[in-house]
Amino acid sequence: MKTYYYTLFLCLYFFNSNIQAQNLPTWIDSKANNTVAISGNLNQGKPLNDLSWAWDSQNACFVSTQKAKFTGNHVLYQTTLPPRAEMFISLTPENENDNFSLYAYSGGGQQIVPDLSYCTSCEADYKSDYQYRGKSQDHTRTVSLRAINNPFTVTIGVVGANGLKSGAYTLEIKLVGGVTPEEKVQEAIPTYRLSTPAKDKQSFAGKLEEGVYVHDLSWAWSSQNACFVATNKDAFDGHHVLYLTEIPTHSELFIELIPKDPEANMSLYAYSISGDLQMIPDLKSCVSCEASFKSKYKQSSDNKRKISLRAVNNPYQVVIGVAGAQKLDKGAFILSTYLK
């Protein structure tokens, strides 16, 4: 009987010890289009004896040859990365001579390192062993993560390199974008059917006043569409008006947009799809997407926009979008199409 109780005591002792040894993360509330900063110290964390999760192919956070950069104390944090947002995480040690490392991963459910069997994305930054031409590195560390259609829980690790277990720091979380309540409700985007394109140019009159704002533009820079990049979203943040047409096999469709007001800044895009019709902002994938807008760098750029789409062996449905740039919500225009 004594042996039984002694064994039970040892089991409970080690069980409780393991719970106390867990490195539990501190929660941080991220703020849409804002930066949150907190202070911390490595002495608040614990080392991780097992780092193999980092170079596991399901995570690919950093390679095993860099494990010395993560052998000190780990201080963990968690926050939320909302849909249609990018998170920039910056770490600044108080002492510039302290060697810190930083990592962050999204997804993985509620799994906390070292028990991380998979994640959606993981990024790490640490002091390089080499000097690269044209690139300098200081004591600060930065990583970024992105979410498109789904929110993620992000786990952040502040780490001491080469066994470092103490040192003050500031951690900043900058969130660009993010869902807000008003963005969840999308008005129906006015859509008009154009006549079948022909070799002769056909022109149609339209007005931006007939359109609406498209709150979610992330479909455009999704890798499945690649229409325009996120840094150019202000060229498409005004009213949108959509048009439907088609492109037959072995032909090229040319689309032109001319605002009636020479000073009106409008943009043009079009995408081709096969199968069921998909409309923005719920465009999952397309065959091809092209966009034309005023360049931020070429001051001589006029207000005419031109793009083209091509069909080789299969015909496609085509969605054409006319958009106002920099919140433009009114203005007449002429949209033209022709085939070659």
Secondary structure, DSSP 8 states (H G I E B T S, - for coil): -HHHHHHHHHHHHHHHHHHHH----EE----TTEEEEEEEEGGGSB--S--HHHHSTTT--S-GGGGGGG-S-EEEEEEEE-SSEEEEEEEEESSTTS-EEEEEEE-STT--TTS----SEEEEE---SS-BTTB---S-EEEEEEESSS-EEEEEEEEEGGG----EEEEEEEEEE---GGGG------EEE-----SS-EEEEEEGGG-EE-S--HHHHSTTT--S-GGGGGGG-SEEEEEEEEE-TTEEEEEEEEESSTT--EEEEEEEE-SS---TTS----SEEEEE---SS-TT--S-EEEEEEESSS-EEEEEEEEESTT----EEEEEEEE-
